[in-house]
Amino acid sequence: MNFFVLTLFPEMITDTLSHSITGRAIKDGKINIEAVNIRDFSKNKQKHVDDYPYGGGAGMVMQPQPVYDAYKSIEQKAGKNTRVVYMTPQGKTFNQKMAEDFSKEENIIFLCGHYEGIDERVIEEIVTDEVSIGDFVLTGGELASIMMIDAISRLVPGVLGKEESFQDESFSDNLLEYPQYTRPAEFMGKKVPDVLLSGHHGNIAKWRREQSIIRTIEKRPDLIKNAELSKKDIKFIEKIGKSDIIK
């Protein structure tokens, strides 16, 4: 899978993603990251890419020409129908389902804005998806792009050691992940649940599912209504007296 990032700070993208799972995936050829410096396409002698907004107001706005030319420089390589994701607080909030959707693409282009944003005309011309990582404002779109690339990369076949590594993670079916434990079996007087030491895979799977449901109800009750619940899950929710939350 190929990620192209249009940015004013290419090193921020490549340096951050060169570590851990994404770093190994790059070395193994599972994913490819290409950061394109928008400033390289400025026709200004000082390589400026911003100007004052028409109509007045605070701050500066990124000009359309450098952004468009940066996009055109990779259009043939990425493909004309490649999705272009603009990181903006005005976009749809990114979630696991969206990550799964994006992971099916062969190429994705990310557009990172700065200052007060990007000239609307180039957004209308090249952007296919406007995405936000939450209701807050960052200095630029790089951190948001890095977060999305990390989340999407995990779903690319071969990036994680086993497919199960992401199938049971939080939000995989709109439930939070169950509690995890490792050695020692007792720490500060707290013991690992007996079922996890039993070796009985069926009981362990049942316990984990129930814990995921309990955690979601306690910590993110907003998720439970859209969770993929079986008849057994619903019976368990009724058993613990929380049936009202799924009505």
C-alpha positions, -999 to 999 in steps of 0.1 A, spaced: 0 0 0 13 34 -9 8 66 11 16 100 -5 16 130 19 16 165 6 31 186 34 54 215 43 73 192 67 82 160 50 107 149 76 80 150 102 61 123 83 90 101 73 109 103 106 79 95 128 67 66 106 101 50 104 98 34 138 79 4 153 54 -14 133 52 11 104 89 12 102 92 -26 99 63 -26 73 83 -1 52 115 -21 54 95 -53 45 79 -36 15 43 -39 29 38 -2 28 55 28 12 55 64 24 64 93 1 63 127 16 61 155 -10 72 190 0 46 215 -11 72 243 -8 92 228 -36 65 238 -60 63 275 -50 71 299 -78 81 325 -53 118 332 -49 115 330 -11 95 297 -15 65 312 2 33 291 -1 10 314 18 -7 348 15 -32 371 32 -68 360 30 -92 379 8 -117 398 29 -93 403 57 -89 384 89 -61 370 111 -35 346 98 -24 334 64 -39 310 39 -20 284 18 -21 293 -19 -37 269 -44 -9 268 -70 18 251 -49 -7 226 -35 -21 217 -69 13 214 -86 25 191 -57 -5 170 -63 0 169 -101 36 157 -95 24 124 -81 -9 121 -99 4 97 -125 22 76 -99 -7 74 -75 -34 72 -102 -61 97 -112 -88 81 -92 -68 79 -60 -86 92 -29 -72 125 -16 -77 130 21 -76 165 35 -71 167 72 -95 193 86 -116 198 118 -146 202 94 -143 166 82 -159 134 92 -145 120 124 -120 92 118 -128 58 133 -119 21 130 -145 15 103 -131 43 82 -96 28 87 -109 -5 74 -124 12 44 -91 31 36 -70 -1 40 -87 -16 9 -71 11 -13 -39 6 -31 -29 43 -29 -40 72 -7 -29 108 -9 -30 129 23 -31 167 22 -18 185 52 -28 221 57 -12 249 78 -19 284 89 -56 293 86 -61 265 60 -59 261 23 -75 280 -6 -109 265 -11 -105 263 -48 -78 237 -47 -97 217 -21 -127 216 -44 -105 205 -73 -85 176 -58 -99 165 -24 -122 134 -22 -124 130 16 -123 155 44 -114 138 77 -110 150 113 -93 131 142 -114 150 167 -130 183 178 -98 202 184 -74 222 163 -37 213 156 -10 234 141 -10 214 109 -23 182 94 8 162 97 1 146 131 -34 137 120 -21 121 89 5 101 108 -22 88 131 -44 78 102 -15 61 84 -6 42 115 -42 30 120 -47 20 83 -13 3 80 -21 -21 108 -49 -35 87 -28 -41 56 -22 -78 51 12 -89 65 19 -57 85 10 -74 118 23 -108 126 -12 -124 128 -46 -114 115 -59 -120 150 -37 -92 163 -62 -66 150 -94 -86 148 -98 -85 186 -86 -49 191 -108 -21 204 -135 -9 179 -131 -40 156 -168 -47 161 -176 -15 179 -166 -29 213 -136 -20 235 -109 -46 239 -109 -69 270 -83 -66 298 -49 -80 291 -24 -97 315 11 -111 314 36 -125 339 38 -125 369 6 -142 378 3 -120 409 14 -83 411 9 -60 442 -16 -85 456 -37 -86 423 -40 -119 406 -46 -128 369 -82 -141 365 -82 -179 370 -100 -184 336 -69 -171 317 -47 -197 335 -71 -226 329 -60 -234 293 -97 -238 283 -99 -218 251 -137 -218 250 -140 -204 285 -113 -178 278 -130 -166 246 -163 -164 265 -147 -144 293 -130 -120 269 -162 -113 250 -181 -106 282 -153 -83 295 -154 -64 262 -191 -59 266 -187 -48 302 -159 -24 294 -178 -8 265 -209 -3 287 -189 12 315 -165 33 295 -181 40 261 -219 33 264 -223 53 232 -207 25 212 -228 -4 224 -260 4 204 -240 0 172 -220 -29 183 -222 -63 165 -240 -83 192 -250 -119 190 -280 -134 208 -256 -147 235 -243 -112 239 -277 -98 244 -286 -124 270 -254 -116 289 -263 -79 288 -298 -87 302 -281 -110 328 -260 -81 342 -290 -58 343 -280 -35 315 -307 -43 289 -319 -7 289 -287 4 273 -293 -14 240 -330 -5 237 
